[in-house]
Amino acid sequence: MGNLKKRSIIILGAGVMQIPMIKKAGEMGLFVIATDKKPEAEGFAYADLSVALDIKDARAHVEWALANRDEHNICGVVAGADVAITAAAISNALGLPGIPVETAERSNNKWLMKQRWLADGIATPYAEEVVTLSEAKKAAAKVGYPCMVKAIDNAASRGSRRIDSENELEAALIDAKAHSTTGTALIEEFVEGDEQSVELIVHKGVHYRFGIVDRHFGFQPFPIEVGHTNPTGLSMKAQEGFYNLVISAARSLDIEFGPYKADTIMTKKGPMILELPARLSGGFHSQYTTPLATGLEPQKMAIALAAGLPVRKEYFTQSRSRVTVCKAIFPEPGTIRTIEGVEEAKTLPGVNEIFMMVRAGDLIGPYRNCGHRVCYIIASGTDYEGAEANWQRAASTIMIETVARQYA
């Protein structure tokens, strides 16, 4: 027998980061269908129906959704990860709320979005798409060194790095192309400044604001985000400037429905935008730190819009004022011998969550992108100093001992 009494929603992704969304969709009265290529995905334990499908395989998802639409009364789909294209393909095929596939593709491809922004006068670093080393040399000479070499359509900084001279270009180009489905790379002007993540959801022409967080980086020349602080410490005037810029950038990409988040940077020339996928933020941002710090519920808002449920004012109205930090800890690369102190750290005041992504015996390789982070700690306080102090206490309590290995 099918599920004809409840409205169903498909949530793309069932890893640790998607668990909050799966739980919230169930709390909102929906029958939750979670998909993930890993049959052992942690989020499956909280879903009503688990489907082992690669969330980047849009065709397979469309075929499954069409075949099961009536049996499960499917009424919506939400991208729980960086798969706006798959979500759009499903919603378009089933006639559900969503954005056009072309819009999703534009928001997922750094060159397509960059072309729009440069043509529309959106403040963004200049860039060019390249295929060959010769093209890359010409583009790099045009933007000047240092410059950024990036994968065209990947996330978590995979295939991205800063280079300071032409001698580094070929290796960076090979890496970027290997992480791009297009077989191309982006050569981008390097700009310096503090970086942020800006999150909004658009509904009926209104761009609802879900906060700005300050992003922190390390491991140059690889742009690895070591963590973020929620909310930003920017002035209200600066925040208004970023919101206006990001809304203009979204309109330039024709994003007229649902969530979008932008990576931005405050440069000497003013605020600039780096990229803007049509999805909720990752990195435990929309999932944990925003509700903890402000009480805002971007996930519930996105679920409601996708499923055609009423949008409640409480989703987009701030109800608390705290500071929450989410930062990773970085053990020395090597084979993990022991992990200690995690349970003790969880009991410390102000510690909200600890996510250990590895276990004894696992190998920690060199840190090259955000996907290589192995442990996250989320801590809160009444102010920035308190939140940071609570995080530091937890981080100093956790001990991950590794046996060093030699890496090329």
Secondary structure by P-SEA (a helix, b strand, c coil): cccccbbbbbbccccccaaaaaaaaaaaccbbbbbbccccccccccccccccccccaaaaaaaaaaaccccccccccccccccaaaaaaaaaaaccccccaaaaaaaacaaaaaaaaaaacccccbbbbbccaaaaaaaaaaacccbbbbbccccccccbbbbccccccaaaaaaaaaaccccbbbbbbbbbcbbbbbbbccccccccccbbbbbbbccccccccccccccccccaaaaaaaaaaaaaaaaaacccccbbbbbcccccccbbbccccccccccccccccccccccccaaaaaaaaaaccccccccccccbbbbbbbbbbbccccccccccaaaaaaacccccccccccccccccccccccccccbbbbbbcccaaaaaaaaaaaaaabbbbbbccccc
